[in-house]
Amino acid sequence: MTAPDAADTAPEGFRLSLNTATVKKASLETAARLCAENGISGIGPWRDVVEAAGGAQAARKLIDSYALSVTTLCRGGFFTTGFGKSATPEARSAALADNRAAIDEAAVLGTGELVLVVGGLPDGSKDLPAARQAVADALAELVPYATDRGVRLAIEPLHPMFCADRAVVSTLGQALDLAAPFAADEVGVCVDTYHIWWDPDLYAQIERAGREGRISSYQVCDWVLPLAEDALLSRGHVGDGHIDFAPITDAVRAAGYAGHVEVEIFNQAVWDTDPAVTVATMADRHRRFIKPAGPL
């Protein structure tokens, strides 16, 4: 399936959200303040900054003081070592406890979306089907707990280069297949440009995700070269790399997603930049590449 014709998808604006990983060295208070100062209406915290702010209750109070929407919480997951066939009872118990804690934090923060990075191959294993079955088993275990708390589990497919160590789910299609046994308000998917821009089936799977009502989050950053020694840190600001954002954004919009666009960048040079500069750059790129100028 090809990208939708831009003429068929009116360029109505997406609101902007700052994923706190983009300003890794900033506190939650600094990140929230910079959002407010730049007219950004959303924030997607990681659990470490929530903990550093004093826990979910304190973080919610802080975020509310800046009138921001919490778009997602990152992250839960890493199921493959806790639910695989070789997992110990202790590993299973730890995985359940950590993910239930993440669900509880998401509920307190007021977001309905907990992003999941599902985990790579367990140490010493080459069995991809078993690892993916462990993900399915974990979802079945956690969905009732999350649903009772009004939180949807959002599976994030990661680029195949992370299959061994971070995510055995590499495509949007795989994520949707894992979500299929559950209701759309129980398990969704995260559409992250960095991880899925290369997929020849991308537009068909975005359309499917929209038709099934499963788009939990639209995350953006660019694919920049050369890749960093740690490939995880090879994300760049929108417009600095090789991704054509317009057709992907049009496809997400045409699929019915109307939430925030969340910018999540892992890049040492970006992290070393003054967070105020980073957030201002992020807002400028959003206006230039994602939506027309206007309220964020």
ZADO-493611 format. One record per atom (N, C-alpha, C): residue in one letter; atom name; x negated, y, z negated. Coordinates in steps of 0.2 Angstrom, whole numbers, always signed. Atoms other than C-alpha are relative to their C-alpha. Last residue first. Example, Ala and Ser with C-alpha at 12.3 -4.5 7.8 and 13.67 -1.06 7.14 Angstrom:
<sites>
aa | at | px | py | pz
S | N | +4 | -6 | +1
S | CA | -68 | -5 | -36
S | C | +4 | +5 | -3
A | N | -4 | -6 | +0
A | CA | -62 | -22 | -39
A | C | -4 | +6 | +0
</sites>
This chain:
<sites>
aa | at | px | py | pz
L | N | +3 | +7 | +0
L | CA | -6 | +117 | -99
L | C | +4 | -4 | -6
P | N | +1 | +3 | +7
P | CA | +4 | +132 | -94
P | C | -2 | -7 | +0
G | N | -6 | -1 | +4
G | CA | +1 | +138 | -76
G | C | -1 | -3 | -7
A | N | +2 | -5 | +6
A | CA | -12 | +136 | -62
A | C | +7 | +1 | -3
P | N | +0 | -7 | -1
P | CA | -6 | +122 | -50
P | C | -2 | +3 | -6
K | N | -7 | -4 | -1
K | CA | -9 | +104 | -55
K | C | -2 | +7 | +2
I | N | -5 | +4 | +2
I | CA | -23 | +90 | -55
I | C | +7 | +4 | +0
F | N | +0 | +6 | -3
F | CA | -38 | +97 | -46
F | C | +6 | -4 | -2
R | N | +3 | +1 | -7
R | CA | -40 | +115 | -49
R | C | +2 | -6 | +3
R | N | -4 | -5 | -5
R | CA | -29 | +118 | -64
R | C | -2 | -1 | +7
H | N | -7 | +3 | +0
H | CA | -36 | +102 | -73
H | C | +4 | +5 | +5
R | N | -1 | +6 | -5
R | CA | -53 | +107 | -68
R | C | +7 | -2 | +0
D | N | +0 | -3 | -7
D | CA | -51 | +124 | -77
D | C | +0 | -5 | +5
A | N | -6 | -4 | -1
A | CA | -44 | +116 | -93
A | C | -1 | +3 | +7
M | N | -5 | +5 | -1
M | CA | -59 | +103 | -93
M | C | +7 | +3 | +2
T | N | +2 | +3 | -6
T | CA | -72 | +117 | -91
T | C | +6 | -5 | +2
A | N | -2 | -5 | -5
A | CA | -64 | +127 | -106
A | C | -1 | -3 | +8
V | N | -8 | -1 | +0
V | CA | -64 | +111 | -116
V | C | +2 | +5 | +5
T | N | -2 | +6 | -3
T | CA | -83 | +107 | -112
T | C | +8 | +1 | +1
V | N | +1 | +0 | -7
V | CA | -88 | +125 | -115
V | C | +3 | -6 | +3
A | N | -4 | -5 | -3
A | CA | -80 | +125 | -132
A | C | -1 | +1 | +7
P | N | -7 | +3 | -1
P | CA | -87 | +108 | -136
P | C | +4 | +6 | +3
D | N | -4 | -4 | +4
D | CA | -105 | +116 | -133
D | C | +7 | -3 | +1
T | N | -2 | -7 | -2
T | CA | -114 | +103 | -122
T | C | +5 | +3 | -6
D | N | +5 | -5 | +2
D | CA | -123 | +88 | -129
D | C | +2 | +7 | +1
W | N | +0 | +0 | +7
W | CA | -107 | +77 | -127
W | C | -5 | +5 | -3
V | N | -6 | -3 | +2
V | CA | -106 | +82 | -109
V | C | +1 | +1 | -8
A | N | +1 | -8 | -2
A | CA | -124 | +78 | -106
A | C | +6 | +4 | -2
Q | N | +4 | -3 | +5
Q | CA | -121 | +61 | -115
Q | C | -1 | +7 | +1
N | N | +6 | -2 | -3
N | CA | -106 | +56 | -105
N | C | -5 | +4 | -5
F | N | +5 | +3 | +4
F | CA | -90 | +47 | -110
F | C | -7 | +2 | +4
I | N | +7 | +0 | -3
I | CA | -76 | +58 | -104
I | C | -5 | -3 | -5
E | N | +5 | +4 | +5
E | CA | -58 | +56 | -108
E | C | -6 | -1 | +4
V | N | +7 | +0 | -2
V | CA | -46 | +69 | -101
V | C | -4 | -4 | -5
E | N | +4 | +0 | +5
E | CA | -27 | +65 | -104
E | C | -7 | -1 | +3
V | N | +6 | +2 | -3
V | CA | -14 | +70 | -92
V | C | -6 | +0 | -5
H | N | +6 | -4 | +0
H | CA | +2 | +72 | -102
H | C | -6 | -4 | +5
G | N | +4 | -2 | +6
G | CA | +18 | +64 | -99
G | C | -6 | +4 | +2
A | N | -1 | -7 | +1
A | CA | +30 | +64 | -84
A | C | -3 | +2 | -6
Y | N | +3 | -2 | +6
Y | CA | +27 | +47 | -76
Y | C | +0 | +7 | -1
G | N | -4 | -2 | +5
G | CA | +40 | +43 | -63
G | C | -3 | +2 | -7
A | N | -2 | +6 | +4
A | CA | +30 | +32 | -51
A | C | +5 | +2 | -6
A | N | -5 | +4 | -4
A | CA | +30 | +47 | -39
A | C | +3 | -6 | -4
R | N | -6 | -5 | +0
R | CA | +20 | +57 | -52
R | C | +6 | -4 | +3
V | N | -2 | +1 | +7
V | CA | +7 | +42 | -54
V | C | +7 | +4 | -1
A | N | -3 | +7 | +1
A | CA | +6 | +41 | -35
A | C | +3 | -1 | -7
D | N | -7 | +0 | -4
D | CA | +4 | +60 | -33
D | C | +3 | -7 | -1
T | N | -5 | -4 | +4
T | CA | -10 | +59 | -46
T | C | +7 | +1 | +3
I | N | -1 | +4 | +6
I | CA | -19 | +45 | -37
I | C | +5 | +4 | -4
P | N | -5 | +5 | -1
P | CA | -17 | +55 | -21
P | C | +2 | -5 | -6
A | N | -7 | -2 | -2
A | CA | -24 | +71 | -28
A | C | +5 | -6 | +2
F | N | -5 | +0 | +5
F | CA | -38 | +63 | -38
F | C | +7 | +2 | +3
D | N | -5 | -4 | -3
D | CA | -50 | +58 | -25
D | C | +6 | +0 | -4
I | N | -7 | +2 | +0
I | CA | -64 | +50 | -35
I | C | +4 | +6 | +3
H | N | -2 | +4 | -6
H | CA | -82 | +52 | -30
H | C | +7 | -1 | +0
G | N | +2 | +7 | -3
G | CA | -90 | +64 | -43
G | C | +4 | -2 | +6
D | N | +7 | +1 | +0
D | CA | -90 | +81 | -51
D | C | -2 | -6 | +4
G | N | +3 | -4 | -6
G | CA | -72 | +86 | -47
G | C | -7 | -1 | +0
V | N | -3 | +0 | -6
V | CA | -65 | +80 | -64
V | C | -2 | +4 | +5
H | N | -5 | -4 | +0
H | CA | -79 | +80 | -77
H | C | +4 | -1 | +7
G | N | +1 | -7 | -1
G | CA | -90 | +65 | -77
G | C | +6 | +4 | +0
R | N | -6 | -4 | -2
R | CA | -90 | +47 | -83
R | C | -2 | +8 | +1
S | N | +1 | -3 | -7
S | CA | -107 | +38 | -82
S | C | +7 | +3 | +2
L | N | +1 | -7 | +0
L | CA | -109 | +35 | -101
L | C | +0 | +3 | +7
L | N | -6 | -3 | +3
L | CA | -101 | +17 | -101
L | C | -1 | +8 | +0
A | N | -5 | -2 | -5
A | CA | -115 | +13 | -88
A | C | +7 | +3 | -3
D | N | -6 | +3 | +3
D | CA | -128 | +13 | -102
D | C | +6 | +3 | +5
E | N | +3 | +6 | +2
E | CA | -143 | +17 | -91
E | C | +5 | -4 | -4
A | N | +4 | +0 | +6
A | CA | -132 | +30 | -83
A | C | -3 | -7 | -2
L | N | -3 | +2 | +6
L | CA | -125 | +28 | -66
L | C | -5 | +0 | -5
P | N | +1 | +7 | +2
P | CA | -132 | +39 | -53
P | C | +3 | -2 | -6
L | N | +6 | +4 | -1
L | CA | -119 | +44 | -49
L | C | -6 | +5 | -1
V | N | +6 | -4 | -2
V | CA | -103 | +51 | -55
V | C | -6 | -5 | +0
W | N | +6 | +5 | -1
W | CA | -86 | +43 | -56
W | C | -6 | +4 | +3
D | N | +3 | +2 | -7
D | CA | -74 | +56 | -62
D | C | -5 | -5 | -1
C | N | +7 | -2 | +0
C | CA | -62 | +58 | -77
C | C | -3 | -2 | +6
V | N | +4 | -2 | -6
V | CA | -44 | +55 | -79
V | C | -7 | +2 | -3
Q | N | +6 | -2 | +2
Q | CA | -31 | +46 | -91
Q | C | -5 | +2 | +6
Y | N | +4 | -2 | -6
Y | CA | -13 | +44 | -87
Y | C | -6 | +3 | -2
S | N | +5 | -5 | +0
S | CA | -5 | +35 | -101
S | C | -3 | +1 | +6
S | N | +1 | -3 | +7
S | CA | +9 | +23 | -106
S | C | -4 | +7 | +0
I | N | +5 | -5 | +0
I | CA | +15 | +19 | -88
I | C | +0 | +3 | -7
R | N | +5 | +2 | +5
R | CA | +26 | +4 | -91
R | C | -6 | +4 | +0
G | N | +0 | -4 | +6
G | CA | +43 | +8 | -84
G | C | -6 | -1 | -5
E | N | -1 | +4 | +6
E | CA | +44 | -7 | -72
E | C | +0 | +4 | -7
R | N | -6 | +4 | -1
R | CA | +46 | +3 | -57
R | C | +2 | -4 | -6
G | N | -5 | -5 | +1
G | CA | +32 | +15 | -63
G | C | +7 | -4 | +1
A | N | +0 | -3 | +7
A | CA | +20 | +1 | -66
A | C | +6 | +4 | -1
R | N | -3 | +5 | +4
R | CA | +25 | -7 | -49
R | C | +0 | +2 | -7
E | N | -7 | +0 | -1
E | CA | +21 | +10 | -40
E | C | +4 | -6 | -4
I | N | -3 | -6 | +4
I | CA | +5 | +11 | -49
I | C | +7 | +0 | +1
Q | N | +0 | +1 | +7
Q | CA | +1 | -7 | -43
Q | C | +3 | +6 | -4
A | N | -5 | +5 | +1
A | CA | +5 | -4 | -25
A | C | +1 | -1 | -7
Y | N | -6 | -4 | +0
Y | CA | -6 | +12 | -26
Y | C | +6 | -5 | +0
L | N | -1 | -5 | +5
L | CA | -21 | +3 | -33
L | C | +7 | +3 | +1
D | N | -7 | +1 | +1
D | CA | -21 | -13 | -22
D | C | +3 | +6 | -5
P | N | -4 | -1 | -7
P | CA | -38 | -8 | -14
P | C | +8 | -1 | -1
D | N | -4 | +6 | -1
D | CA | -45 | -5 | -32
D | C | +4 | +1 | +6
W | N | +3 | +4 | -5
W | CA | -59 | +8 | -32
W | C | +5 | -6 | +2
W | N | +0 | -4 | -7
W | CA | -50 | +21 | -42
W | C | -2 | -4 | +6
I | N | -4 | +3 | -5
I | CA | -46 | +9 | -56
I | C | +0 | +3 | +7
H | N | +0 | +8 | +0
H | CA | -58 | +11 | -71
H | C | +3 | -3 | +6
Y | N | +7 | +2 | +0
Y | CA | -63 | +30 | -69
Y | C | +0 | -8 | +1
T | N | +3 | +0 | -7
T | CA | -45 | +34 | -64
T | C | -7 | -3 | +0
D | N | +6 | -4 | +1
D | CA | -37 | +28 | -80
D | C | -4 | +0 | +6
V | N | +3 | -1 | -6
V | CA | -19 | +21 | -79
V | C | -6 | +5 | -1
C | N | +3 | -6 | -1
C | CA | -15 | +14 | -96
C | C | -3 | +1 | +7
V | N | +7 | +0 | -3
V | CA | -3 | +0 | -96
V | C | -2 | +7 | +0
G | N | +1 | -4 | -6
G | CA | +13 | -3 | -106
G | C | -7 | -1 | +2
V | N | +7 | +0 | -3
V | CA | +19 | -16 | -119
V | C | +0 | +4 | +6
E | N | +4 | +4 | +5
E | CA | +34 | -15 | -131
E | C | -7 | +0 | +3
D | N | +1 | -4 | +6
D | CA | +45 | -1 | -122
D | C | -5 | -4 | -5
A | N | +4 | -6 | -2
A | CA | +43 | -10 | -106
A | C | -1 | +4 | -5
A | N | -4 | -5 | -3
A | CA | +50 | -27 | -113
A | C | -5 | +6 | +1
F | N | -2 | -4 | +5
F | CA | +37 | -41 | -115
F | C | +4 | +6 | +3
P | N | -4 | +4 | +4
P | CA | +33 | -56 | -104
P | C | +4 | +5 | -5
A | N | -7 | +2 | -3
A | CA | +27 | -44 | -90
A | C | +4 | -4 | -5
A | N | -5 | -4 | +3
A | CA | +13 | -35 | -100
A | C | +7 | -3 | +1
L | N | +0 | +2 | +7
L | CA | +0 | -48 | -96
L | C | +6 | +4 | -4
D | N | -2 | +7 | +1
D | CA | +5 | -47 | -78
D | C | +0 | -2 | -7
L | N | -7 | +1 | +0
L | CA | +4 | -28 | -79
L | C | +3 | -7 | +0
A | N | -3 | -3 | +6
A | CA | -13 | -28 | -85
A | C | +7 | -1 | +0
Q | N | +1 | +5 | +6
Q | CA | -19 | -40 | -72
Q | C | +3 | +3 | -6
G | N | -4 | +6 | -2
G | CA | -11 | -29 | -58
G | C | -1 | -5 | -6
L | N | -7 | -2 | +2
L | CA | -19 | -13 | -66
L | C | +5 | -6 | +1
T | N | -4 | -3 | -5
T | CA | -36 | -22 | -63
T | C | +7 | +2 | -3
S | N | +4 | -5 | -4
S | CA | -51 | -27 | -74
S | C | +5 | +4 | +5
V | N | -5 | -3 | -4
V | CA | -44 | -36 | -89
V | C | -3 | +6 | +4
V | N | -1 | +5 | -5
V | CA | -58 | -46 | -97
V | C | +6 | +2 | +5
A | N | -7 | +1 | -2
A | CA | -62 | -30 | -106
A | C | +0 | -5 | +6
R | N | -5 | -4 | +3
R | CA | -78 | -25 | -116
R | C | +7 | -1 | +2
D | N | +1 | -2 | +6
D | CA | -93 | -36 | -114
D | C | +6 | +4 | -3
A | N | +3 | +4 | +4
A | CA | -92 | -47 | -99
A | C | +0 | +2 | -8
C | N | -3 | +6 | +2
C | CA | -79 | -38 | -90
C | C | -3 | -4 | -5
F | N | +0 | +1 | +7
F | CA | -87 | -21 | -91
F | C | +4 | -6 | -2
M | N | +6 | +0 | +3
M | CA | -93 | -20 | -73
M | C | +0 | -1 | -8
P | N | +3 | +7 | +1
P | CA | -76 | -25 | -68
P | C | -7 | +0 | -3
H | N | +3 | +1 | -6
H | CA | -69 | -7 | -72
H | C | -4 | -7 | -1
L | N | +6 | -4 | -1
L | CA | -58 | -7 | -87
L | C | -3 | -3 | +6
P | N | +4 | +3 | -4
P | CA | -39 | -11 | -88
P | C | -7 | +4 | +1
E | N | +4 | -4 | -5
E | CA | -31 | -2 | -102
E | C | -5 | -5 | +4
I | N | +5 | +3 | -3
I | CA | -16 | -11 | -110
I | C | -4 | +4 | +5
A | N | +2 | -2 | -7
A | CA | -5 | +0 | -119
A | C | -6 | -3 | +2
L | N | +7 | +2 | -1
L | CA | +4 | -7 | -135
L | C | -2 | +1 | +8
R | N | +1 | +4 | -6
R | CA | +20 | +3 | -138
R | C | -8 | -2 | +0
V | N | +6 | -1 | -3
V | CA | +23 | +10 | -156
V | C | -1 | -5 | +6
G | N | -1 | -4 | -5
G | CA | +40 | +12 | -164
G | C | -6 | +2 | +4
R | N | +2 | -6 | +2
R | CA | +35 | +4 | -180
R | C | +0 | +5 | +5
D | N | -3 | -2 | +6
D | CA | +45 | -12 | -178
D | C | -2 | +7 | -3
T | N | -7 | -2 | -1
T | CA | +39 | -13 | -161
T | C | +4 | +3 | -6
A | N | +0 | -7 | -3
A | CA | +21 | -13 | -166
A | C | +7 | +2 | +1
Y | N | +2 | -4 | +5
Y | CA | +24 | -28 | -178
Y | C | +0 | +7 | +2
P | N | -5 | -2 | +5
P | CA | +34 | -37 | -166
P | C | -2 | +5 | -5
V | N | -5 | -4 | -3
V | CA | +21 | -34 | -152
V | C | +6 | +1 | -5
L | N | +0 | -7 | +2
L | CA | +6 | -40 | -162
L | C | +6 | +4 | +2
E | N | +0 | -1 | +7
E | CA | +7 | -59 | -161
E | C | +1 | +7 | -3
A | N | -6 | +3 | +2
A | CA | +13 | -60 | -143
A | C | +0 | +0 | -8
L | N | -6 | -5 | -1
L | CA | +0 | -47 | -139
L | C | +6 | -3 | -3
A | N | +0 | -6 | +5
A | CA | -14 | -57 | -147
A | C | +6 | +4 | +1
D | N | -2 | +2 | +7
D | CA | -9 | -73 | -138
D | C | +0 | +5 | -5
A | N | -7 | +1 | +0
A | CA | -9 | -64 | -121
A | C | +2 | -3 | -7
V | N | -3 | -7 | +0
V | CA | -27 | -57 | -125
V | C | +8 | -1 | +0
A | N | +1 | -2 | +7
A | CA | -33 | -75 | -130
A | C | +4 | +7 | +0
Q | N | -5 | +3 | +4
Q | CA | -26 | -81 | -113
Q | C | +0 | +2 | -8
R | N | -6 | -3 | -2
R | CA | -37 | -69 | -105
R | C | +6 | -3 | -3
A | N | +0 | -7 | +3
A | CA | -52 | -75 | -114
A | C | +6 | +3 | +1
A | N | -2 | +1 | +8
A | CA | -47 | -93 | -110
A | C | +0 | +7 | -3
P | N | -7 | +2 | +1
P | CA | -46 | -89 | -91
P | C | +2 | +0 | -8
L | N | -4 | -6 | -1
L | CA | -63 | -80 | -92
L | C | +7 | -2 | -1
D | N | -6 | +2 | -1
D | CA | -73 | -95 | -99
D | C | +5 | +6 | +0
K | N | -1 | -2 | -7
K | CA | -91 | -90 | -98
K | C | +7 | -1 | +2
S | N | -6 | +3 | -4
S | CA | -93 | -91 | -117
S | C | -1 | +3 | +7
G | N | +1 | +7 | -2
G | CA | -109 | -89 | -127
G | C | +5 | -3 | +5
D | N | +7 | +2 | +0
D | CA | -103 | -74 | -137
D | C | -1 | -7 | +2
P | N | +3 | +2 | +6
P | CA | -85 | -71 | -133
P | C | -7 | -2 | +1
L | N | +1 | +7 | +1
L | CA | -81 | -63 | -116
L | C | -3 | -1 | -7
G | N | +3 | +4 | -5
G | CA | -75 | -46 | -116
G | C | +0 | -7 | -2
G | N | +5 | +4 | +2
G | CA | -62 | -36 | -127
G | C | -3 | -4 | +6
V | N | -2 | +7 | +3
V | CA | -44 | -30 | -125
V | C | -6 | -4 | -2
V | N | +6 | +2 | -3
V | CA | -47 | -11 | -125
V | C | -1 | -8 | -2
L | N | +4 | +6 | +2
L | CA | -30 | -7 | -131
L | C | -5 | -1 | +5
V | N | +4 | +2 | -5
V | CA | -22 | +11 | -131
V | C | -4 | -6 | -2
L | N | +7 | +3 | +2
L | CA | -9 | +13 | -144
L | C | -4 | -3 | +6
E | N | +4 | +3 | -5
E | CA | +6 | +24 | -137
E | C | -7 | -2 | -4
G | N | -3 | +6 | -1
G | CA | +21 | +30 | -147
G | C | -5 | -5 | +4
T | N | +0 | +2 | -7
T | CA | +12 | +44 | -155
T | C | +3 | -7 | +1
G | N | -6 | -2 | -4
G | CA | +18 | +52 | -171
G | C | -1 | -2 | +7
L | N | +2 | -5 | -4
L | CA | +2 | +51 | -181
L | C | +5 | +3 | +5
V | N | +0 | -6 | +5
V | CA | +10 | +40 | -194
V | C | -2 | +6 | +4
A | N | -7 | -2 | +3
A | CA | +15 | +28 | -181
A | C | +0 | +6 | -4
A | N | -4 | -3 | -6
A | CA | -2 | +28 | -172
A | C | +7 | +2 | -2
E | N | +2 | -7 | -1
E | CA | -10 | +25 | -189
E | C | +3 | +3 | +6
D | N | -3 | -4 | +6
D | CA | +1 | +10 | -193
D | C | -2 | +7 | +1
I | N | -7 | -1 | -1
I | CA | -3 | +2 | -176
I | C | +3 | +5 | -5
A | N | +0 | -5 | -5
A | CA | -22 | +5 | -179
A | C | +8 | +1 | +2
A | N | +2 | -6 | +3
A | CA | -20 | -4 | -196
A | C | +0 | +5 | +6
R | N | -6 | -3 | +4
R | CA | -11 | -18 | -188
R | C | -1 | +7 | -3
N | N | -5 | -2 | -5
N | CA | -25 | -20 | -175
N | C | +7 | +3 | -4
D | N | +2 | -6 | -3
D | CA | -38 | -20 | -189
D | C | +5 | +3 | +5
A | N | +0 | -5 | +5
A | CA | -29 | -33 | -199
A | C | -2 | +7 | +3
L | N | -7 | -2 | +2
L | CA | -25 | -44 | -185
L | C | +0 | +6 | -4
A | N | -3 | -3 | -6
A | CA | -43 | -44 | -179
A | C | +7 | +2 | -1
A | N | +3 | -7 | -1
A | CA | -50 | -47 | -196
A | C | +3 | +3 | +6
S | N | -3 | -4 | +5
S | CA | -38 | -62 | -199
S | C | -2 | +7 | +1
R | N | -6 | -1 | -2
R | CA | -43 | -70 | -182
R | C | +4 | +5 | -5
A | N | +0 | -5 | -6
A | CA | -61 | -68 | -186
A | C | +7 | +2 | +2
E | N | +2 | -6 | +2
E | CA | -59 | -76 | -203
E | C | +0 | +5 | +5
P | N | -5 | -3 | +3
P | CA | -49 | -90 | -196
P | C | -1 | +7 | -3
T | N | -1 | +2 | +7
T | CA | -63 | -93 | -184
T | C | +6 | +3 | -3
A | N | +0 | -5 | +6
A | CA | -61 | -90 | -166
A | C | +1 | -4 | -6
S | N | +6 | +1 | +5
S | CA | -67 | -104 | -154
S | C | +0 | +5 | -6
K | N | +0 | +7 | +3
K | CA | -50 | -105 | -145
K | C | -5 | -2 | -5
G | N | +2 | +5 | -5
G | CA | -49 | -86 | -143
G | C | +0 | -7 | -3
F | N | -5 | +4 | -2
F | CA | -39 | -75 | -154
F | C | -2 | -6 | +4
G | N | -4 | +2 | +6
G | CA | -52 | -65 | -164
G | C | +6 | -5 | +1
T | N | +4 | +3 | +5
T | CA | -66 | -64 | -152
T | C | +4 | -3 | -6
T | N | +2 | +7 | -2
T | CA | -55 | -61 | -137
T | C | -4 | -3 | -5
F | N | -4 | +6 | +2
F | CA | -44 | -48 | -145
F | C | -4 | -6 | +1
F | N | +6 | +5 | +1
F | CA | -55 | -33 | -144
F | C | +3 | -6 | -3
G | N | +2 | +5 | -5
G | CA | -39 | -22 | -145
G | C | -6 | -5 | -3
G | N | -1 | +7 | +3
G | CA | -34 | -6 | -154
G | C | -3 | -5 | +5
R | N | -3 | +6 | -4
R | CA | -40 | +11 | -149
R | C | +1 | -6 | -4
C | N | +5 | +5 | -2
C | CA | -38 | +25 | -146
C | C | -4 | -2 | -6
L | N | +6 | +1 | +5
L | CA | -22 | +34 | -151
L | C | -4 | -5 | +3
T | N | +1 | +7 | +1
T | CA | -11 | +42 | -138
T | C | -5 | +0 | -6
T | N | -2 | +4 | -6
T | CA | -2 | +58 | -133
T | C | -2 | -7 | +0
V | N | +5 | +5 | +0
V | CA | -2 | +67 | -150
V | C | +2 | -5 | +6
S | N | -3 | +6 | -1
S | CA | +8 | +83 | -146
S | C | -6 | -5 | +0
L | N | +2 | +4 | -6
L | CA | +0 | +99 | -152
L | C | +4 | -7 | +0
A | N | -6 | +1 | -4
A | CA | +8 | +113 | -163
A | C | -2 | -4 | +6
Y | N | +2 | -3 | -7
Y | CA | -9 | +118 | -170
Y | C | +5 | -1 | +5
S | N | +1 | -7 | +1
S | CA | -3 | +115 | -188
S | C | -2 | +4 | +6
D | N | -6 | -4 | +0
D | CA | +4 | +99 | -182
D | C | -1 | +7 | -1
I | N | -2 | +0 | -7
I | CA | -13 | +92 | -178
I | C | +7 | +4 | +1
L | N | +5 | -5 | -4
L | CA | -19 | +96 | -195
L | C | +2 | +1 | +7
K | N | -1 | -7 | +3
K | CA | -4 | +88 | -204
K | C | -4 | +5 | +4
R | N | -7 | -3 | -2
R | CA | -5 | +73 | -193
R | C | +1 | +7 | -2
A | N | +1 | -2 | -7
A | CA | -24 | +71 | -197
A | C | +7 | +3 | +4
A | N | +3 | -7 | -1
A | CA | -20 | +72 | -215
A | C | -1 | +2 | +7
Q | N | -5 | -5 | +3
Q | CA | -7 | +58 | -214
Q | C | -4 | +7 | +1
A | N | -5 | -2 | -5
A | CA | -18 | +48 | -202
A | C | +4 | +5 | -3
G | N | -5 | +5 | -1
G | CA | -34 | +48 | -213
G | C | +6 | +2 | +4
G | N | -3 | +1 | +7
G | CA | -45 | +61 | -221
G | C | +6 | -5 | +1
A | N | -5 | -6 | +2
A | CA | -51 | +70 | -205
A | C | +4 | -2 | -7
A | N | +5 | -6 | +3
A | CA | -66 | +58 | -204
A | C | +4 | +6 | -2
E | N | +3 | +2 | +6
E | CA | -53 | +43 | -202
E | C | -4 | +6 | -3
V | N | -6 | +0 | +4
V | CA | -44 | +52 | -188
V | C | -2 | -2 | -7
V | N | -1 | -7 | +2
V | CA | -60 | +56 | -180
V | C | +6 | +1 | -5
D | N | +5 | -3 | +4
D | CA | -65 | +38 | -180
D | C | +1 | +7 | -3
R | N | -1 | +2 | +7
R | CA | -48 | +32 | -174
R | C | -5 | +3 | -5
W | N | +2 | +7 | +2
W | CA | -49 | +41 | -158
W | C | +0 | -1 | -7
P | N | +6 | +1 | +4
P | CA | -38 | +56 | -155
P | C | -2 | -7 | +0
G | N | +0 | +7 | +1
G | CA | -27 | +60 | -140
G | C | -6 | -2 | -4
I | N | +7 | +3 | +2
I | CA | -23 | +78 | -140
I | C | +1 | -7 | -1
G | N | +0 | +7 | +3
G | CA | -9 | +88 | -131
G | C | -7 | -2 | -2
S | N | -6 | +1 | +4
S | CA | -3 | +106 | -127
S | C | -1 | -7 | -3
I | N | -1 | +7 | -2
I | CA | -19 | +114 | -120
I | C | +5 | -3 | -5
G | N | -6 | +1 | -2
G | CA | -18 | +133 | -121
G | C | +2 | -7 | +2
N | N | +0 | +1 | -8
N | CA | -36 | +135 | -121
N | C | +7 | -1 | +2
E | N | +3 | -6 | -3
E | CA | -37 | +142 | -139
E | C | +1 | +0 | +7
A | N | -5 | -5 | +1
A | CA | -24 | +128 | -145
A | C | -3 | +7 | +4
C | N | -6 | +2 | -5
C | CA | -35 | +114 | -137
C | C | +5 | +6 | -1
L | N | +2 | -2 | -7
L | CA | -51 | +122 | -145
L | C | +6 | -1 | +5
R | N | +0 | -7 | -1
R | CA | -42 | +122 | -162
R | C | -2 | +2 | +7
A | N | -7 | -3 | -1
A | CA | -37 | +104 | -160
A | C | +0 | +7 | +1
A | N | -3 | +2 | -6
A | CA | -55 | +99 | -156
A | C | +7 | +2 | +1
T | N | +2 | -4 | -5
T | CA | -62 | +109 | -170
T | C | +3 | -2 | +7
E | N | -3 | -7 | +1
E | CA | -50 | +101 | -183
E | C | -3 | +5 | +6
L | N | -7 | -1 | -2
L | CA | -53 | +84 | -176
L | C | +2 | +7 | +0
S | N | -5 | +3 | +4
S | CA | -72 | +86 | -178
S | C | +7 | +1 | +3
A | N | -5 | -5 | +3
A | CA | -83 | +89 | -163
A | C | +4 | -4 | -5
K | N | +3 | -3 | +6
K | CA | -98 | +78 | -159
K | C | +4 | +5 | -4
K | N | +2 | +5 | +5
K | CA | -88 | +67 | -147
K | C | -3 | +3 | -6
V | N | +4 | -5 | +4
V | CA | -80 | +81 | -137
V | C | -2 | -4 | -6
T | N | +3 | -5 | -4
T | CA | -74 | +70 | -123
T | C | -4 | +5 | -4
A | N | +6 | +3 | -2
A | CA | -70 | +56 | -135
A | C | -4 | +5 | +4
T | N | +5 | -2 | +5
T | CA | -57 | +67 | -143
T | C | -7 | -3 | +2
N | N | +2 | +6 | +4
N | CA | -45 | +64 | -128
N | C | -7 | +2 | -4
L | N | +7 | +1 | +2
L | CA | -39 | +82 | -124
L | C | -1 | -7 | -3
S | N | +2 | +2 | +6
S | CA | -22 | +83 | -116
S | C | -7 | -2 | -1
L | N | +7 | +3 | +1
L | CA | -15 | +92 | -101
L | C | -1 | -2 | -8
R | N | +3 | -3 | +5
R | CA | +3 | +95 | -95
R | C | -7 | -4 | -2
F | N | +1 | +4 | +6
F | CA | +6 | +89 | -78
F | C | -3 | +4 | -6
G | N | +5 | +0 | +5
G | CA | +13 | +102 | -66
G | C | +0 | -6 | -5
E | N | -2 | -3 | +6
E | CA | +24 | +99 | -51
E | C | -5 | -1 | -5
P | N | +6 | -1 | +5
P | CA | +15 | +96 | -35
P | C | +3 | +3 | -7
A | N | +1 | -7 | +2
A | CA | +31 | +90 | -26
A | C | -5 | +1 | -5
T | N | +0 | -1 | +8
T | CA | +29 | +72 | -21
T | C | -2 | +7 | -1
D | N | -5 | +3 | +3
D | CA | +34 | +68 | -3
D | C | +1 | +1 | -7
A | N | -6 | -4 | -2
A | CA | +23 | +81 | +5
A | C | +6 | -3 | -3
A | N | +0 | -5 | +5
A | CA | +8 | +72 | -4
A | C | +6 | +5 | +1
D | N | +0 | -6 | -3
D | CA | +12 | +57 | +6
D | C | +1 | +6 | -5
P | N | -6 | -3 | -2
P | CA | +10 | +42 | -5
P | C | -2 | +7 | +3
A | N | -1 | -6 | +4
A | CA | -7 | +33 | -5
A | C | +7 | +3 | +2
T | N | +4 | -6 | -1
T | CA | -7 | +17 | +5
T | C | +3 | +5 | -5
M | N | -4 | -6 | +0
M | CA | +0 | +0 | +0
M | C | -4 | +6 | +0
</sites>
